[in-house]
């Protein structure tokens, strides 16, 4: 609803500004959907070079950003909450339309650089939205790794509880993950069927990927901006085609190494809060385009945390065994499902959830785990930026929350692991009761972590009311614009 309205609103503004409208009646070639099946060859490796993977944003194949370390001596993991994104996929329907439109514009260009001559006879042939063989392998291997790492927690009586968002690629990824578990643990795990929960756009904007690209197309000036917008779909084709074909796409040859950092930064940024419409045009039309990461669902937008509060309430409920946290939540908690022991049990040692990148970004923000370092909206990318979507949220990205028991202490501890990197916990203090943990900012008293989130959880209703208010403002502005 609201996101679609805002996307439509901004899209309409751009169309008015450039006095040009794309033909929306594209004849898309039907693509056969590839459903989940683990590749028999199962190379499970990306053919993309590191200098592309490191700046591919949320369409990067999975890659580690750290090295997992077992808990400190004397500590053991007693509960695991695992949140994972679906594996590598084909372009979504929305991106497919943008790519096909871009290809049409590029083929209409009067002159192309030699590196782009192949586009003249290029035939688009990628499927749509379903998992790639690589994506199936990513989830399967994640399951194998998980089973190996947490084998001692698996119980014969209480199987892991698995949920997945209602999306084919998400459900398929959950099933592949459990297949990976079953390959290591023989206690009936193959019988696990994920609980599927219903799901409740991103505006594609422009990014400056080096002035060199501006010279690639020699056409009349009025058409230049349209062709540059078309050219900006080429990095996605480079990535998606390379992952699908398991060899480097010709589209990758269009770009130099120096082009990719700007492309990656494009994914780090999100919708900005502009004081005037003129400011919005300035940033959107003349500099960078917006993508829903830092300023939409990340810490750049306080309201972005609202979408992740529900998971924080569920996580707190699981770790404490107290349903009061979900009962008092006024955000996105499904009270019908979460009040049932069948669809939201509290007696398991392992809880696994599969979702999308946008939801995971919001959850990271709500957990207080995103480093709050301002990102300049107009660039250039900071030389030492911490918030990096390419590293934090590639395909098959995973956040693991470990509940720890240490020594003879009755108190519980918590630790967060993102793509094998042990995270520090900014909003939480370490234990004052044990010198072992005073210098370890990645291990936190569970009670102190919950206390750090108490304020946010209590604001769930207020935050969502603010979101609704913001939506109403956009809706009102959009309706007024239509009447102009």
C-alpha positions in Angstrom: 0.0 0.0 0.0 2.0 2.9 1.3 5.3 1.9 -0.2 3.7 1.4 -3.6 2.0 4.8 -3.4 5.3 6.5 -2.5 7.1 4.7 -5.3 4.3 5.7 -7.8 4.5 9.3 -6.5 8.2 9.6 -7.0 8.1 7.9 -10.4 5.4 10.3 -11.6 7.5 13.2 -10.5 10.5 12.0 -12.4 8.3 11.5 -15.5 7.0 15.1 -15.2 10.5 16.4 -14.7 12.0 14.7 -17.8 8.8 15.2 -19.8 8.9 11.7 -21.1 7.0 8.6 -20.3 8.1 5.0 -20.8 5.8 2.7 -22.7 4.3 0.5 -20.0 3.0 -2.1 -22.4 6.0 -4.2 -22.9 5.6 -7.7 -24.4 7.7 -9.8 -22.0 8.7 -13.2 -23.2 7.4 -15.9 -21.0 10.2 -17.6 -19.0 10.0 -21.1 -17.6 10.1 -21.0 -13.8 12.8 -23.0 -12.3 11.7 -24.4 -9.0 13.9 -25.6 -6.2 16.2 -28.5 -7.0 19.7 -28.8 -5.8 22.1 -28.9 -8.7 23.5 -32.4 -9.2 26.9 -30.9 -10.1 26.6 -28.5 -7.1 29.7 -26.5 -7.6 28.1 -23.9 -5.3 30.6 -21.3 -6.3 30.2 -18.0 -7.9 32.1 -17.1 -11.1 32.1 -13.4 -10.3 35.5 -11.9 -9.3 35.8 -10.4 -5.8 36.0 -6.9 -7.1 32.4 -7.3 -8.4 31.1 -9.4 -5.5 32.3 -6.9 -2.9 30.2 -4.1 -4.5 27.2 -6.0 -5.9 24.8 -4.9 -3.1 21.9 -7.3 -2.2 22.3 -9.2 -5.5 25.8 -10.4 -4.5 26.2 -14.2 -4.0 26.8 -15.3 -0.5 30.3 -14.6 0.9 31.7 -14.6 4.4 32.7 -11.4 6.0 34.4 -12.9 9.1 35.5 -16.1 10.7 33.3 -17.8 13.2 34.8 -18.4 16.6 33.3 -20.7 19.2 32.1 -19.1 22.4 34.7 -18.4 25.2 35.9 -21.3 27.3 33.3 -22.2 29.9 30.4 -21.0 27.7 28.1 -23.2 25.7 25.2 -22.4 23.3 21.9 -23.4 24.7 19.5 -21.8 22.1 19.9 -20.6 18.6 17.7 -18.2 16.6 18.7 -18.2 13.0 17.4 -15.6 10.5 18.4 -16.2 6.8 17.7 -14.6 3.5 16.7 -16.8 0.5 19.5 -17.9 -1.9 20.6 -16.3 -5.2 17.7 -15.9 -7.6 16.9 -14.7 -11.0 15.7 -11.0 -11.4 12.3 -10.2 -10.0 9.4 -9.3 -12.3 10.0 -5.6 -11.6 13.7 -5.8 -12.3 13.1 -7.9 -15.4 10.8 -5.2 -16.9 13.5 -2.5 -16.2 16.2 -4.6 -17.8 14.1 -5.3 -20.9 13.2 -1.6 -21.2 16.9 -0.7 -20.8 17.9 -3.2 -23.5 15.4 -1.6 -25.9 16.9 1.9 -25.2 20.4 0.7 -25.6 19.7 -1.0 -29.0 18.2 2.3 -30.2 21.4 4.2 -29.5 23.0 5.6 -32.6 26.5 4.7 -31.5 27.8 2.3 -28.9 31.3 1.7 -27.5 32.9 -1.4 -29.0 32.5 -3.2 -25.6 28.8 -2.9 -26.1 28.4 -4.0 -29.7 27.1 -7.4 -28.7 23.9 -5.7 -27.3 22.7 -5.2 -30.9 22.0 -9.0 -31.3 21.5 -9.8 -27.6 18.6 -12.0 -26.6 17.4 -11.7 -23.0 16.8 -15.2 -21.7 16.8 -15.2 -17.9 14.0 -16.7 -15.9 12.1 -14.7 -13.3 12.3 -14.5 -9.5 12.9 -18.3 -8.9 16.1 -19.7 -7.3 19.2 -20.3 -9.2 21.1 -23.6 -8.8 23.7 -21.5 -6.9 20.9 -20.2 -4.6 19.8 -23.8 -3.8 23.4 -24.7 -3.1 23.9 -21.7 -0.8 21.0 -22.6 1.4 21.9 -26.3 1.4 25.5 -25.6 2.5 24.2 -23.1 5.1 22.2 -26.0 6.6 25.2 -28.3 6.6 27.3 -25.6 8.3 24.6 -24.9 10.8 24.2 -28.6 11.7 28.0 -29.0 12.1 28.3 -25.9 14.3 25.3 -26.5 16.6 25.1 -30.3 16.5 24.9 -30.6 20.3 21.7 -28.6 20.5 19.7 -30.8 18.3 17.1 -32.8 20.2 15.5 -36.1 19.3 12.2 -35.0 20.9 12.1 -31.4 19.8 13.0 -30.8 16.2 14.1 -27.3 15.0 11.2 -24.9 14.4 11.3 -23.5 10.9 9.3 -20.7 9.4 9.4 -19.1 5.9 7.7 -16.1 4.3 5.1 -16.9 1.7 7.3 -16.6 -1.4 8.4 -19.5 -3.5 12.1 -18.7 -3.4 11.9 -18.3 0.4 10.1 -21.5 1.0 12.4 -23.3 -1.4 15.4 -21.9 0.5 14.0 -23.1 3.8 13.5 -26.6 2.4 17.0 -26.7 1.0 18.4 -25.6 4.3 16.6 -28.4 6.1 18.0 -30.9 3.5 21.4 -29.6 4.5 20.6 -30.2 8.2 19.4 -33.7 7.4 22.6 -34.6 5.6 24.4 -34.2 8.9 21.8 -34.9 11.6 19.8 -38.2 11.5 16.9 -37.6 13.8 13.9 -37.1 11.6 14.8 -33.6 10.3 13.8 -34.6 6.8 10.2 -34.6 8.0 10.4 -30.9 8.9 8.0 -28.7 6.9 8.4 -24.9 7.4 5.5 -22.9 8.7 4.7 -20.6 5.9 3.6 -17.1 6.9 2.0 -14.5 4.5 4.0 -11.4 3.5 2.5 -8.1 4.0 9.5 -1.1 -3.8 11.6 0.0 -4.3 12.3 3.0 -6.4 15.2 2.5 -8.6 17.2 5.7 -8.8 20.3 6.8 -10.4 23.9 6.4 -9.4 26.9 8.1 -10.8 29.2 5.2 -11.8 32.0 7.3 -13.2 32.1 9.9 -15.9 33.7 7.4 -18.2 30.4 5.7 -18.8 28.9 9.0 -19.9 31.1 8.9 -22.9 30.1 5.4 -23.9 27.0 6.6 -25.9 27.2 9.2 -28.6 23.6 10.5 -29.0 21.6 13.7 -29.0 21.6 15.4 -25.6 17.8 15.1 -25.0 18.1 11.3 -25.1 21.3 11.1 -23.1 19.7 10.9 -19.6 17.3 8.1 -20.8 20.2 6.1 -22.2 22.3 6.5 -19.1 19.4 5.2 -17.0 19.2 2.2 -19.4 23.0 1.8 -19.0 22.6 1.5 -15.2 20.7 -1.8 -15.6 23.9 -3.3 -17.1 25.6 -4.1 -13.8 22.6 -6.1 -12.8 22.7 -8.0 -16.0 26.4 -8.6 -15.5 25.7 -10.1 -12.0 22.5 -12.1 -12.7 23.7 -13.5 -16.0 27.1 -14.6 -14.5 25.3 -16.3 -11.6 22.9 -18.1 -13.9 25.4 -19.2 -16.6 28.3 -19.9 -14.2 30.6 -17.9 -16.4 31.3 -14.2 -16.6 28.8 -12.2 -18.6 29.7 -9.9 -21.5 28.0 -7.1 -19.6 30.7 -7.2 -17.0 33.3 -6.1 -19.6 31.5 -2.8 -19.9 32.8 -1.7 -16.5 36.2 -1.0 -15.0 37.1 -2.0 -11.5 36.7 1.7 -10.5 33.0 1.7 -11.5 31.9 -0.8 -8.9 32.4 1.0 -5.6 29.9 3.6 -6.7 27.4 1.0 -7.8 27.7 -0.7 -4.4 27.2 2.6 -2.6 24.0 3.0 -4.5 22.6 0.1 -2.6 23.7 1.4 0.7 21.6 4.5 0.4 17.9 4.8 0.6 15.0 7.3 0.5 16.1 10.6 1.9 14.1 13.2 3.8 14.2 16.3 1.6 13.0 19.7 2.8 11.8 20.7 -0.6 10.8 19.1 -3.9 13.6 21.0 -5.5 16.1 19.2 -3.2 14.6 15.8 -4.1 15.0 16.5 -7.8 18.5 17.7 -7.1 19.6 14.5 -5.5 17.5 12.1 -7.5 17.8 13.5 -11.0 21.3 15.0 -10.8 23.2 12.6 -8.5 22.2 9.4 -6.9 19.2 7.2 -7.0 17.5 5.7 -3.9 17.3 2.1 -2.8 15.6 0.9 0.4 18.5 0.1 2.6 20.0 2.7 4.9 17.6 5.6 4.7 14.4 3.5 4.2 14.7 0.5 6.6 18.1 1.1 8.1 19.3 3.5 10.8 19.1 6.4 8.4 15.4 6.4 9.0 14.1 6.0 12.5 10.8 4.7 11.2 12.6 2.0 9.3 13.0 0.1 12.6 9.2 -0.3 12.9 9.2 -3.2 10.4 11.7 -5.1 12.5 10.1 -4.6 15.9 7.9 -7.7 15.6 10.8 -10.0 15.2 12.6 -8.4 18.2 9.5 -9.1 20.3 9.4 -12.7 19.0 13.1 -13.2 19.7 12.8 -11.8 23.2 9.8 -14.1 23.8 11.8 -17.2 22.7 14.9 -16.4 24.7 12.9 -15.6 27.9 10.1 -18.1 27.4 7.7 -15.2 28.3 4.9 -14.4 25.9 4.3 -11.0 27.4 6.7 -9.5 24.8 4.5 -10.5 21.9 1.3 -9.9 23.7 2.2 -6.2 24.3 3.5 -5.7 20.8 1.4 -3.4 18.6 3.3 -3.6 15.4 3.6 -6.6 13.0 3.3 -9.5 15.4 0.7 -12.0 14.1 -1.1 -12.5 17.4 -3.2 -15.4 16.0 -0.1 -17.4 15.1 2.1 -16.3 18.0 -0.4 -17.3 20.7 -0.4 -20.9 19.4 2.2 -23.4 20.6 1.9 -25.1 17.3 2.8 -22.1 15.2 5.0 -20.4 17.7 6.4 -22.9 20.2 8.7 -21.9 23.1 10.1 -25.3 23.9 12.7 -25.6 21.1 16.5 -25.1 21.2 16.6 -24.1 17.5 14.4 -21.6 15.7 15.0 -20.9 12.0 13.3 -18.1 10.0 13.7 -17.4 6.3 12.8 -14.1 4.8 13.9 -11.2 2.4 16.6 -8.7 2.6 14.4 -5.7 3.2 12.9 -7.4 6.3 16.3 -8.4 7.6 17.7 -4.9 7.2 14.8 -3.6 9.3 15.4 -6.3 11.9 19.1 -5.3 12.2 18.1 -1.8 12.7 15.5 -2.7 15.4 18.1 -4.9 17.2 20.4 -1.9 17.3 23.2 -3.8 15.5 23.7 -1.5 12.5 26.6 0.9 13.1 25.1 4.4 13.1 27.6 6.1 10.8 26.0 8.8 8.6 26.3 8.2 4.8 26.5 11.2 2.6 23.5 11.1 0.3 25.4 12.6 -2.7 28.6 10.7 -2.2 31.3 10.0 -2.5 31.3 6.7 -0.6 33.2 7.0 2.7 36.6 5.4 2.5 35.9 3.4 5.7 32.1 2.9 5.6 30.9 0.3 7.9 27.3 -0.1 6.7 27.8 -2.1 3.5 24.9 -3.9 2.0 27.2 -6.0 -0.2 28.7 -7.5 2.9 25.8 -7.4 5.3 23.0 -8.5 3.1 24.1 -10.7 0.1 21.9 -13.6 -1.1 21.6 -16.2 1.6 22.8 -13.7 4.2 22.3 -15.1 7.8 22.0 -13.6 11.2 22.5 -16.1 14.1 21.6 -15.1 17.7 23.2 -17.4 20.2 21.9 -17.7 23.8 24.8 -18.7 26.0 25.2 -20.3 29.4 28.6 -19.6 31.0 30.1 -21.5 33.9 28.1 -21.6 37.1 26.3 -18.3 36.5 22.5 -18.4 36.5 22.4 -15.4 34.1 22.2 -16.0 30.3 24.3 -14.2 27.7 23.6 -13.4 24.1 25.9 -13.2 21.0 25.2 -12.1 17.4 26.8 -13.6 14.3 26.3 -12.1 10.8 27.7 -14.0 7.9 30.3 -15.6 10.2 31.3 -12.2 11.7 30.9 -11.9 15.4 29.1 -8.5 15.9 29.7 -6.0 18.7 26.5 -5.0 20.5 26.5 -1.1 20.7 23.4 -0.8 22.9 24.5 -3.3 25.4 27.0 -3.5 28.3 29.0 -6.6 29.1 28.8 -8.4 32.4 30.1 -6.7 35.5 30.0 -10.1 37.3 32.8 -11.8 35.4 36.1 -10.3 34.4 36.2 -12.7 31.4 33.5 -10.7 29.6 34.4 -7.2 30.5 36.6 -6.8 27.4 34.4 -8.8 25.0 31.9 -6.3 23.5 30.4 -9.2 21.5 29.0 -11.1 24.5 26.3 -9.4 26.4 24.1 -10.2 29.4 20.7 -11.2 28.0 18.9 -9.1 30.6 20.9 -6.0 29.6 20.3 -6.6 25.9 16.5 -6.9 26.5 16.6 -3.7 28.6 18.3 -1.9 25.7 15.4 -2.9 23.5 12.6 -2.3 26.0 12.1 1.3 25.0 11.9 0.4 21.3 9.4 -2.4 22.0 7.2 -0.1 24.0 7.2 2.4 21.1 5.9 -0.1 18.6 2.4 1.4 18.4 3.8 5.0 18.2 6.3 4.1 15.5 3.6 2.5 13.4 1.3 5.5 13.9 4.1 7.7 12.6 4.5 5.4 9.6 0.8 5.6 8.8 0.9 9.4 9.2 3.8 9.6 6.7 1.9 7.3 4.3 -1.1 9.6 4.5 1.0 12.7 3.7 2.4 10.9 0.6 -1.1 9.8 -0.4 -2.5 13.3 0.0 0.4 14.8 -2.1 0.0 12.1 -4.7 -3.8 12.7 -5.1 -3.2 16.5 -5.3 -0.6 15.9 -8.0 -3.0 13.8 -10.0 -5.4 16.7 -10.0 -3.0 19.2 -11.4 
